[in-house]
Amino acid sequence: MDVFSRTFLPAAAEAGVAIPTVSRHMPVFRRCVESDDATVLVTRCLRPDRPMQGEFMLLLTYRRLVVTQETRVLHRLRLHLNTELRHLSNVTWNPDPRLSAVELAATAIDGVRERFWIRTGHSKQVWHLDALLSHAFRPRLVAQRAQQASRVQTPVPAAA
């Protein structure tokens, strides 16, 4: 069994995703993620700006973010987002323990701002989800800020 399979099923079980749902989404995720990539998070989510579009399934690994959409009536799957984490910019997440939810937002390489609303069972899970997102994104954010700081050019002295 490869790394992805070993880590995907426990992450889905931790999030409380039903086995039939996992089975439907697994072929799409399998095509998008390499076999040696470990799963950080698997969860259902909604788009706060478009709540009537149906449910989405979010998969976060250490290298990729993959989001699939499932239609309400026919349960057809559609790939919504498939990108490497290094291609995402302005990644933010806002935990809200009062609502037992986390809003995740990121700008994709095409400039589209993606927002996802992740509901949890209770407020303790909100902080666990916050820790998982920090674990996946913080090293990249620190490296990104350091790279931006190194790009700042020092002023060239005027010729006398």
Phi, psi and chi 1 to 4 in degrees:
 res  aa     phi    psi   chi1   chi2   chi3   chi4
   1 MET       -  133.9 -172.5 -179.9  -88.2      -
   2 ASP   -81.1  171.8   60.6    6.4      -      -
   3 VAL   -61.2  -43.4  174.6      -      -      -
   4 PHE   -60.0  -48.0  174.4   70.0      -      -
   5 SER   -64.3  -39.6  -63.7      -      -      -
   6 ARG   -65.7  -31.6  -84.0 -162.9  -33.1  -96.3
   7 THR   -98.4  -23.0   56.3      -      -      -
   8 PHE   -68.0  -49.5  178.1   80.0      -      -
   9 LEU   -63.2  -44.8  -65.8  174.8      -      -
  10 PRO   -63.3  -36.4  -23.1   31.8      -      -
  11 ALA   -66.4  -39.5      -      -      -      -
  12 ALA   -66.7  -41.3      -      -      -      -
  13 ALA   -64.9  -39.3      -      -      -      -
  14 GLU   -62.1  -35.7 -178.4 -179.3  -12.1      -
  15 ALA   -82.1   -7.8      -      -      -      -
  16 GLY    78.4   25.4      -      -      -      -
  17 VAL   -81.2  130.0 -179.7      -      -      -
  18 ALA   -66.1  148.0      -      -      -      -
  19 ILE   -58.8  -41.8  -66.5  -63.4      -      -
  20 PRO   -61.2  -36.4  -24.1   32.8      -      -
  21 THR   -66.6  -44.9  -55.8      -      -      -
  22 VAL   -59.3  -42.9  169.1      -      -      -
  23 SER   -63.9  -37.2  -61.8      -      -      -
  24 ARG   -68.0  -40.3  -81.6 -166.3  -50.5  -87.8
  25 HIS   -85.0  -21.4  -69.8  -95.6      -      -
  26 MET   -56.2  -44.6 -176.5   62.6  141.1      -
  27 PRO   -60.7  -36.2  -22.0   30.8      -      -
  28 VAL   -68.6  -46.2  177.3      -      -      -
  29 PHE   -62.5  -40.3  -70.1  145.9      -      -
  30 ARG   -60.1  -37.1  174.1   64.0   66.2 -167.5
  31 ARG   -70.5  -25.7  -75.5 -169.0  -56.9  -98.2
  32 CYS   -93.8  -25.0  -62.4      -      -      -
  33 VAL  -112.6  140.2  177.3      -      -      -
  34 GLU   -74.1  154.2  -65.9  178.9   25.3      -
  35 SER   -68.1  -21.9   60.6      -      -      -
  36 ASP   -96.9   11.2   64.9  -21.3      -      -
  37 ASP   -95.4  125.3 -158.6    1.1      -      -
  38 ALA   -84.4  140.3      -      -      -      -
  39 THR   -80.5  133.2  -57.1      -      -      -
  40 VAL   -98.4  -44.2  175.5      -      -      -
  41 LEU  -150.4  136.8  174.0   67.1      -      -
  42 VAL  -131.2  124.8  177.1      -      -      -
  43 THR  -158.4  158.0 -172.4      -      -      -
  44 ARG   -81.4  151.1  -69.4  176.0 -179.9 -110.3
  45 CYS  -153.8  169.1   59.7      -      -      -
  46 LEU  -126.2  163.4  -61.8  169.3      -      -
  47 ARG   -99.9  115.4  -55.2 -107.6  -23.3 -107.1
  48 PRO   -63.9  -28.0   18.7  -25.7      -      -
  49 ASP   -82.4  -14.8   49.7  -16.0      -      -
  50 ARG  -141.6   71.4  -63.2 -178.8 -177.5  169.3
  51 PRO   -68.6  -19.1   23.6  -31.1      -      -
  52 MET   -89.2    2.3  -60.7  -51.8  -71.2      -
  53 GLN   -76.7   -9.5  -83.8 -168.6  -23.6      -
  54 GLY   103.4 -174.2      -      -      -      -
  55 GLU   -88.0  153.5  -79.1 -162.0  -15.5      -
  56 PHE  -122.9  153.7  -67.9   79.3      -      -
  57 MET  -118.7  125.1 -178.4   71.3   68.9      -
  58 LEU  -107.1  130.3 -176.8  139.8      -      -
  59 LEU  -121.5  123.4  166.9   67.8      -      -
  60 LEU  -118.8  122.9  176.6   65.0      -      -
  61 THR  -114.5 -175.9   70.3      -      -      -
  62 TYR   -74.5  -11.8  -72.5  103.4      -      -
  63 ARG  -119.9  -25.3  -70.0 -174.5 -137.4  151.4
  64 ARG  -135.0  155.7  -62.0 -164.6   80.2   75.2
  65 LEU  -121.7  121.6  175.7   63.9      -      -
  66 VAL  -125.8  130.0 -178.6      -      -      -
  67 VAL  -128.6  127.6 -179.7      -      -      -
  68 THR  -113.4  153.1   57.8      -      -      -
  69 GLN  -116.0  138.1  179.2 -176.9   10.1      -
  70 GLU  -116.9  125.1 -175.6  173.3    3.7      -
  71 THR   -68.8  150.5   60.5      -      -      -
  72 ARG   -67.7  -46.3  -70.6 -177.2 -174.9  -95.8
  73 VAL   -83.4  -54.3  178.7      -      -      -
  74 LEU   -93.6   -5.2  -60.6  175.7      -      -
  75 HIS    56.1   36.5  -62.5  -73.1      -      -
  76 ARG   -81.6  145.1  -68.4 -164.1  178.2  156.8
  77 LEU  -100.7  143.8  -66.5  178.6      -      -
  78 ARG  -140.8  134.2  179.4  178.5   76.9   82.5
  79 LEU   -74.5  120.6 -174.3   61.6      -      -
  80 HIS   -94.9  -43.7  175.8   74.0      -      -
  81 LEU  -148.4  133.9  178.7   65.6      -      -
  82 ASN  -145.1  103.6  177.6   19.0      -      -
  83 THR  -147.1  153.5 -174.6      -      -      -
  84 GLU   -76.4  148.1  -68.7 -174.7   26.7      -
  85 LEU   -62.1  -31.9  -63.7 -174.7      -      -
  86 ARG   -69.1  -16.6   63.3 -172.1  174.9   94.9
  87 HIS   -89.6   -4.9  -67.7  152.8      -      -
  88 LEU   -89.5  144.1  -65.9  173.5      -      -
  89 SER  -131.0  162.5   61.9      -      -      -
  90 ASN    51.1   49.4 -163.5   18.3      -      -
  91 VAL   -79.8  124.1  178.4      -      -      -
  92 THR  -135.8  154.4   60.3      -      -      -
  93 TRP  -146.4  142.1   59.3   94.0      -      -
  94 ASN  -124.5  104.0  -61.2  -45.9      -      -
  95 PRO   -74.9  137.3   18.9  -21.8      -      -
  96 ASP  -129.8   92.7 -169.7  -16.1      -      -
  97 PRO   -65.9  -23.9   14.7  -20.6      -      -
  98 ARG   -64.8  -39.0  -68.6  178.1  -59.3  121.0
  99 LEU   -95.6   -1.4  -62.6  175.2      -      -
 100 SER    52.0   53.6  -63.5      -      -      -
 101 ALA  -152.3  161.8      -      -      -      -
 102 VAL  -132.4  133.4  175.4      -      -      -
 103 GLU  -101.3  122.4 -178.1 -177.5    3.9      -
 104 LEU  -108.3  131.3  173.3   65.5      -      -
 105 ALA  -136.3  143.6      -      -      -      -
 106 ALA  -156.3  151.3      -      -      -      -
 107 THR  -100.2  122.8  -56.3      -      -      -
 108 ALA   -76.7  170.7      -      -      -      -
 109 ILE   -63.4  -25.7 -162.7  164.8      -      -
 110 ASP   -83.2    2.4   59.0   -0.7      -      -
 111 GLY    90.8   -1.2      -      -      -      -
 112 VAL   -81.9  130.1  175.2      -      -      -
 113 ARG   -85.3  118.2 -175.7   77.0  174.4  158.4
 114 GLU  -102.2  132.1  -60.7  -76.5   -7.7      -
 115 ARG  -127.4  135.3  -67.7  176.4   51.0 -142.7
 116 PHE  -133.8  138.2  -58.7  101.1      -      -
 117 TRP  -107.6  115.1 -173.9 -108.2      -      -
 118 ILE  -108.6  116.6  -54.8  167.6      -      -
 119 ARG   -91.6  144.8  -68.6 -175.8  176.7 -103.7
 120 THR  -122.0  169.8   62.6      -      -      -
 121 GLY   -71.4  -41.1      -      -      -      -
 122 HIS  -153.3  175.2   51.7   78.0      -      -
 123 SER   -65.1  -28.4   61.0      -      -      -
 124 LYS   -64.4  -34.3  -72.5 -177.0 -178.5  179.7
 125 GLN   -69.4  -27.8  -72.3  177.3  -37.5      -
 126 VAL   -60.5  -43.8  168.9      -      -      -
 127 TRP   -72.8  -30.9  -61.3  118.2      -      -
 128 HIS   -66.4  -42.8  178.2   67.4      -      -
 129 LEU   -63.5  -40.0 -175.5   57.3      -      -
 130 ASP   -60.2  -41.3  178.8   53.7      -      -
 131 ALA   -66.5  -40.4      -      -      -      -
 132 LEU   -63.2  -44.0  -70.7  174.2      -      -
 133 LEU   -65.1  -39.7  -66.6  170.6      -      -
 134 SER   -62.4  -41.7  -66.8      -      -      -
 135 HIS   -63.1  -37.6 -175.3   66.2      -      -
 136 ALA   -81.8  -37.6      -      -      -      -
 137 PHE  -104.0  -28.2  -72.8  113.9      -      -
 138 ARG   -58.4  -46.1  -73.1  -73.8 -176.6 -135.2
 139 PRO   -59.3  -36.4  -23.0   31.2      -      -
 140 ARG   -71.2  -37.9  -75.6  174.1  176.9   74.8
 141 LEU   -66.2  -40.7  -68.8  175.0      -      -
 142 VAL   -64.5  -44.5  169.8      -      -      -
 143 ALA   -64.7  -38.6      -      -      -      -
 144 GLN   -64.4  -43.9 -151.5  173.5   38.5      -
 145 ARG   -66.5  -37.8  -71.8 -175.3 -175.9  133.6
 146 ALA   -65.4  -39.5      -      -      -      -
 147 GLN   -66.0  -40.1 -172.9  179.2   30.8      -
 148 GLN   -66.1  -38.1  -72.3  172.0   -9.9      -
 149 ALA   -66.6  -35.4      -      -      -      -
 150 SER   -72.9  -21.3   67.6      -      -      -
 151 ARG   -76.7  -18.4  -72.9 -175.3 -168.4  162.9
 152 VAL   -63.4  121.9  174.6      -      -      -
 153 GLN   -88.1  141.8  -63.0  177.7   -7.1      -
 154 THR   -79.1  143.1   55.3      -      -      -
 155 PRO   -63.7  140.2   12.9  -17.4      -      -
 156 VAL   -86.5  129.2  178.3      -      -      -
 157 PRO   -64.0  144.7    7.4  -10.0      -      -
 158 ALA   -69.5  144.3      -      -      -      -
 159 ALA   -70.6  139.2      -      -      -      -
 160 ALA   -88.8      -      -      -      -      -
